[in-house]
Amino acid sequence: QDHPASTEVHMPAPLVLRIAREVASIVCVKGEAVPSPGKIAVLKAGLPAERNIPVLTGLGALYGFFDLERGSDGFNTGFAFPEVLLALVERTQAGDLDTAYAIFRRYLPLMVFEQQPGLAIRKRDQFNLGAGANTPENNLFVVKDVLTNLGQFQQAMQKLLVINPQGASVLSAAGY
C-alpha cells in the first residue's frame, strides 16, 4: 500500500516497481499516493506482465473514475456501496466511459461526505444495510455531533435516491 498520508513514507513509482519485481510474494499494489492516476498508469505499464499484479485504487474512491481510466484494476476502499464501485469497474472495462463517469459523478458527493475525518458514516450505512450487525466495529459510530452528521448523511442519501425501502440495490434505485 502506497499511502504517504498515513505512513509518511513516499514511495516513487520506480521503487514500487522494483519491490514488485524483486519480491515474489507481492500479489497486488494499492495506489493511494495523490495524484494517483498518473502513478497508476506508470505502475501498470511497468509491472511484470507475466505476474499479472493488479493495481487497486483506494482513497475512498474519490479519484476512482480517473484511476480506472488510467488503468487501475479495481478498488480496495471502504466506500460503503460496493455495487457502485463494481459498476464503475464494469463500465470502464467495457469501454463505456460516459456511463462510468455518470455513475462516478452521481455518487461523488457521498464519497466526499464519507471522507470527513472523525465520521464513521460508512460503518453506520453498512450497518443499516445489514453488514456485520451487532459487531463491535459497528458500535464505533462515535462523533461529536452524531445527529447532525447522520442527518446530513441521510439528506445526501435521499438526494442520491439511494434510500429504497424495498431493498433494491443502490444502482437500481438510482437508475443505473
C-alpha positions as CSV (number, residue, x, y, z in Angstrom):
1,Q,0.0,0.0,0.0
2,D,1.4,3.3,-1.1
3,H,-0.3,5.8,1.2
4,P,2.1,8.6,2.3
5,A,-0.7,10.4,4.2
6,S,-0.8,7.6,6.8
7,T,2.7,6.1,6.6
8,E,4.7,9.3,6.0
9,V,6.7,7.3,3.5
10,H,6.9,8.5,-0.1
11,M,7.5,5.6,-2.5
12,P,8.2,6.8,-6.0
13,A,6.9,4.6,-8.8
14,P,10.3,3.2,-9.7
15,L,10.7,2.0,-6.1
16,V,7.2,0.3,-6.1
17,L,8.1,-1.3,-9.4
18,R,11.4,-2.6,-8.1
19,I,9.8,-4.0,-5.0
20,A,7.1,-5.7,-7.1
21,R,9.8,-7.2,-9.4
22,E,12.1,-8.4,-6.6
23,V,9.6,-9.7,-4.0
24,A,7.8,-12.7,-5.4
25,S,5.1,-12.6,-2.7
26,I,3.8,-9.3,-3.9
27,V,0.4,-10.1,-5.5
28,C,-1.2,-6.7,-5.6
29,V,-0.4,-3.0,-5.3
30,K,-2.8,-0.5,-3.7
31,G,-2.1,3.0,-5.0
32,E,-3.1,5.8,-2.7
33,A,-0.4,8.4,-3.3
34,V,-2.0,11.6,-4.8
35,P,-2.1,12.4,-7.5
36,S,-3.0,8.8,-8.2
37,P,-4.0,8.5,-11.8
38,G,-0.6,9.2,-13.3
39,K,1.2,6.9,-10.9
40,I,-1.2,4.1,-11.5
41,A,-0.6,4.4,-15.3
42,V,3.2,4.2,-14.7
43,L,2.8,1.2,-12.4
44,K,0.5,-0.6,-14.8
45,A,3.0,0.0,-17.6
46,G,6.0,-1.1,-15.6
47,L,4.8,-4.2,-13.6
48,P,5.9,-7.6,-14.9
49,A,3.1,-8.8,-17.3
50,E,3.8,-12.4,-16.5
51,R,2.9,-11.9,-12.9
52,N,-0.4,-10.2,-13.6
53,I,-0.2,-8.0,-10.5
54,P,-3.3,-5.9,-10.1
55,V,-3.2,-2.2,-9.1
56,L,-6.1,-1.2,-7.0
57,T,-7.2,2.3,-6.0
58,G,-8.3,3.4,-2.6
59,L,-8.8,6.8,-1.1
60,G,-12.5,6.3,-0.6
61,A,-12.9,6.1,-4.4
62,L,-12.5,9.9,-4.5
63,Y,-10.4,9.7,-7.7
64,G,-11.9,6.3,-8.8
65,F,-13.0,7.2,-12.3
66,F,-9.7,8.8,-13.1
67,D,-7.7,5.9,-11.7
68,L,-9.8,3.4,-13.6
69,E,-9.4,5.5,-16.8
70,R,-5.6,5.3,-16.3
71,G,-5.5,1.5,-15.8
72,S,-6.5,0.7,-12.2
73,D,-7.9,-2.8,-12.0
74,G,-10.4,-2.0,-9.3
75,F,-10.9,-0.8,-5.8
76,N,-9.8,-1.6,-2.3
77,T,-11.5,1.0,-0.3
78,G,-14.1,1.4,2.4
79,F,-16.8,3.2,0.3
80,A,-20.0,1.8,1.7
81,F,-21.6,0.9,-1.6
82,P,-19.6,-1.8,-3.3
83,E,-22.2,-2.2,-6.1
84,V,-21.3,1.4,-7.2
85,L,-17.6,0.6,-7.3
86,L,-18.4,-2.7,-9.2
87,A,-20.5,-0.8,-11.7
88,L,-17.6,1.7,-12.2
89,V,-15.2,-1.1,-12.9
90,E,-17.6,-3.0,-15.2
91,R,-18.5,0.1,-17.3
92,T,-14.8,1.2,-17.5
93,Q,-13.6,-2.2,-18.6
94,A,-16.4,-2.4,-21.2
95,G,-15.2,0.9,-22.6
96,D,-18.3,2.7,-21.6
97,L,-16.6,5.7,-20.1
98,D,-19.6,8.0,-20.4
99,T,-21.7,5.8,-18.2
100,A,-18.8,5.2,-15.8
101,Y,-18.3,8.9,-15.4
102,A,-22.1,9.5,-14.9
103,I,-22.1,6.9,-12.1
104,F,-19.0,8.5,-10.6
105,R,-20.4,12.0,-10.8
106,R,-23.6,10.9,-9.2
107,Y,-22.0,9.3,-6.2
108,L,-19.1,11.6,-5.7
109,P,-20.9,13.8,-3.2
110,L,-21.5,10.7,-1.0
111,M,-17.8,9.6,-1.4
112,V,-16.7,13.1,-0.4
113,F,-19.0,13.2,2.6
114,E,-17.8,9.8,3.8
115,Q,-14.2,11.0,3.8
116,Q,-14.6,13.6,6.6
117,P,-12.2,12.9,9.4
118,G,-13.9,11.7,12.5
119,L,-17.0,10.4,10.8
120,A,-17.7,6.7,10.8
121,I,-20.6,7.1,8.4
122,R,-19.6,4.1,6.3
123,K,-19.8,1.9,9.3
124,R,-23.2,3.3,10.0
125,D,-24.6,2.9,6.5
126,Q,-23.0,-0.6,6.2
127,F,-24.8,-1.4,9.5
128,N,-28.1,0.0,8.0
129,L,-27.5,-2.3,5.0
130,G,-27.2,-5.3,7.3
131,A,-23.4,-5.8,7.1
132,G,-22.0,-7.1,10.4
133,A,-24.9,-6.1,12.6
134,N,-24.1,-6.2,16.3
135,T,-20.4,-6.4,15.9
136,P,-18.0,-4.3,17.9
137,E,-16.9,-2.4,14.8
138,N,-20.4,-1.2,14.2
139,N,-20.5,0.3,17.6
140,L,-17.8,2.7,16.7
141,F,-20.1,5.4,15.3
142,V,-18.8,7.9,17.7
143,V,-18.7,11.6,16.6
144,K,-19.2,14.8,18.4
145,D,-22.4,15.7,16.8
146,V,-23.9,12.3,15.8
147,L,-27.4,13.5,15.0
148,T,-26.3,16.4,12.8
149,N,-23.8,14.2,10.9
150,L,-26.3,11.4,10.5
151,G,-28.9,13.9,9.3
152,Q,-26.6,15.3,6.7
153,F,-25.8,11.8,5.6
154,Q,-29.4,10.9,5.3
155,Q,-30.1,14.0,3.3
156,A,-27.2,13.2,0.9
157,M,-28.6,9.6,0.5
158,Q,-32.1,11.0,-0.2
159,K,-30.7,13.4,-2.8
160,L,-29.0,10.5,-4.5
161,L,-32.2,8.4,-4.3
162,V,-30.3,5.5,-2.7
163,I,-32.7,5.1,0.2
164,N,-35.0,2.4,-1.0
165,P,-37.4,0.7,1.5
166,Q,-37.9,-2.2,-1.0
167,G,-34.3,-3.2,-0.6
168,A,-33.3,-2.7,-4.2
169,S,-29.7,-2.1,-4.9
170,V,-28.3,1.4,-4.8
171,L,-27.7,1.3,-8.5
172,S,-31.3,0.2,-9.4
173,A,-32.7,2.8,-7.0
174,A,-30.6,5.5,-8.7
175,G,-31.4,4.4,-12.3
176,Y,-28.0,2.7,-13.1
